[in-house]
């Protein structure tokens, strides 16, 4: 019996070690002294403009219990999520946005091509064995993207900054990585060349391929391990000679949106976070209704909801965010497009919202 127990223990330990084999590399690097020069840095970490909480103590136990034992019957689609294959005859001019799922998107703007928060892995986790798994397949392979001029990252959480995807983009593309302060340390630890890393503080900009990328404030937090907030988070303005796009990143609703709209708007389109909200973390993820309010504050033009449908990161039904944002957008006469994963949207001529997710 002791021998059997020992074998089972050894097998379990081996399985755990195998599951954790990628974790040290995925954790990334430690930011250098440059972060300390930021106005957002004090007391050894970055701060939001307002006092926020990522998980109030009185809500943590209830939230963890609901994740472990709550009803999950509606947290996954009842059938396959429809995917749209790449277009081979897609026009290159104007402004087009392709949503790949979650927040991953390609913005084709005035001849430049900007990839936002790409995650092509099966799980958003430091391990590809455990952690939240995709609800749908990746609609396009990375080698089907074509040229990418810049990769923009909003913050360093695993569902936005993915080690295997970064390595593939570093190997197969020449794009520069434009990231908030501190995230360069992760990229350097993953062998991204120094000349391809641009780190920005809020309200700093970088020009590439004829467009300007500006890091703007957001209300969130960061961290890939036990240490929190040693890298910055941001929303982004993507501005070309003729068009402008805004991406909220992950964020709670805050008064900075009106300022962003005043300084950088109006926008032709806005990619707005609408999912993974909960009563336990009201300050750092917007509800769908708050997403519409933020969109109106920045004068966002066409609203394209993101951060839903791909990973289970909250307790709401998988499609609840888009139902709520559609209702709120109609109430305020906000133009909206809800692409299927992989679908390329012509911002000047978007398709009508058809409720494709409601059959699932």
C-alpha angles and dihedrals in degrees: 000000000000090000092052091047090050092050092049091049092049091048091050092048091049092050091050092049091049092050091050097044095104097040101092093053093043091056088071130204138314116259117243131228094286091084091062092066092063119107085224092060122090137135091021099304147058120272138202118238089251130040108268140175127215094198121003111222092237091055101042098081093046092047094050091047092051092049091051101039108011126117108280099176094110099034091089130050115259092228142010115310107238113249129200119220122226117279115236095193098047114147114241101209129085124019123317130168126197118195114204097182135285105020097323109121142154118222115199105193129169093332097316125107119213123185114205126208095331118200116172097162123111091238134034095224141097085254126053089210101059133027137064110335130208120272089205137021123262104272096212130026118236091247088059094060097085120208117357118194099184139009112210120199123194098195142332104265114127095250090059105030112045122183099209091047092049091050092050092048091048091051100042105029137048096217122139116236110230109194143158119269115292098020089095087075090063091048093049091051087054092053099254104158115253093237089060095055123088117177119195137187121214112296094017121121142204128197121218133160092357097306135095124234115199126187109221131184125282133173110238141093138244144217141122096204139007094314113085132204100003089128126051128246125212149175117228141228115204107194127182131175091270109015141042132202129188126204118193097201112202109323149139119243111273142160094261093084094076089051091050091050092049094049102036108015163131097071131199090219141000129206103213129193109233106158143071095046125149144164090252094061108029096150101057108041125045124230115232090259091052088048090059090047091051090048091053092046093056092041090240106183108203112024116218111184117219139173096062141091099034110068132025103236102145142033100256123100112279094248099034094098095059094044090053096044091049091053092047094046091053091049090057098035092244117163110238140178124195107194124194113242107286095018117136114218124206100215092205091054110023122179119253116262106261103180093240092165095057094081089060 
